[in-house]
Amino acid sequence: MTIKIINKSKHDLPNYETIASAGMDLRANLTEPFVLNPLERTIVKTGLFIELPLGYEAQVRPRSGLAAKKGITVLNSPGTVDADYRGEIGVILVNLSNETFVIENGERIAQLIVAKHERAQWIEVETLTETSRGEGGFGSTGVK
């Protein structure tokens, strides 16, 4: 599959690091470093604009290393880029650590995963098929 992209950053296009990688790293497109204080959130622009085919979305997800080592994650994870969106891809980062974090220009801040999706059609009914789980909610399928 090919996807149209405009790159207004000074960084290379996102790419798959290995043959089995599902995601491509997104990089911060900054004119100067940005300090993200503990419990602060911000939108970090990437300089990337894409045109996805209908039936596809791009998911913006955290980078596991950044989350585990620094406490930095994507706040609305996963963020969704719809096929009809033409604006710049931004990443909502939040600092969940107790230390300030400096975001540098070109820093790998998130992953982008392109995925096919379905469009659902609702059928309104009065009852649903019974299952062994029934109305059991959060944690209801675990061992007691």
N, C-alpha and C positions, 0 to 999 in steps of 0.2 A: 504494500500500500504506500502511496506517496501522499504527502501532506504539504500544502503550500505554507511557507513561513517567510516572514519579514524579520530580519535581525537588525535592530537598531543599537545593539550593544557592541562593544569592542571584543566580545568573547566568541569563541567557536560555537557552532550550533550544538544543541544537546545531542548526545550520542549514547549508544549502548556500550558499556565498558567491556562486557563479555558476551559471548554467543548466547548465554542463557539469561542475561539480564532482562527483567521485565520493565524496568524504569530507566529513564535518562535524567541525569542531574541538571537542575536549573541553577543558574548562577545569578547572584545579585548584580544589578546594573546601577552602580552608585557613582556620584561625582566625588564623594568623600566618605570616609568611614562613618558608620552610624552606631551609636551606643544604645543597646537595648537593655534597660534596667530590669531588675527582678520584677516579675509579674506584669511587665509592660508588654504591649503588643504593638505591632506596626505592619503596614503593608510594604513589602519590598518588591520593587519593580524589577523585571527581567530584561526588558528591551525586546521581548519576543511577541510577535503577533502571528496567529495561526488561522488557517481555514481548514477545519475538519470536514470530512464527508458526512452527509446525513447518516444517522444510525451509529455514530461514534461520539465519544466524549474523551476529554483528557482529564485525568485525575491527578491533582496535586497532593502529594503525600510527603510526610516527614522523611528525613534521612535518619536511619537508625543510629548511626554513629554520632551525629550531632545531638540527637535526643538523649542517648545513653551517657555520652561524655560531658555534655555541656548543659543539658536540660532545655534545649531549644527545640520546639516542635511547631507543626502547622496547626493553627488554632481550629480551623474548620475542616479537620481531616476526615475523609479526603475532600478537598475542594474540587469543584466540578467546573470545567470549561466546556460549555455547550457548543454544538456545531455551528450555531448562528452567531456566536460571539466573535467580534472582530477587534476588540480592544487589546491593550497590552496585558500580558499575563502578569499578575501580581500574586505574591505569596504572603498570606497572613501569618507572620511568625509571632510566637509568644515565648517569653523567657520564664520558664517554671523553676529556675534555679534561684539560689540566694546570692549569686554573683552577677555583676554586669557582664555583658557579652558584646564584643565589638564586631559588627558585620562589616567586612571589607569588600571592596569592589571585586567581583569575580569569584567570591566565595560560593561554594556549592551549598545551597540553602534548602533544597527540596528535591523531590523526584517527580517526574512527569510520566504517567502511564497512559497510553492510548488504548481504549477499550471499546468494544462493540457493545451496544445495549439494545434492549427491546422496548417497544412502546406498548403499555398495557391498555386493555379496554375493560372497563368495569362491567360486570353483570350483576345487577342488584337482585338479591335473593332474600328470603325470610330465614333460612337456616343454612348452616355449613355442615360438611361431612364430619362425623365424629372421629376422633383419634384417641389413642391411649393417653396422650399428653393432655388433651382437652384444653382447658383454660389456664393450665400451669404456666406461670410467668417466669421472670428472671430466676435462674438457678434451679428450675423445677426438674431438669433432666439429669442433674448430678446425683451422685451416691449420697444417701443420707446417713 
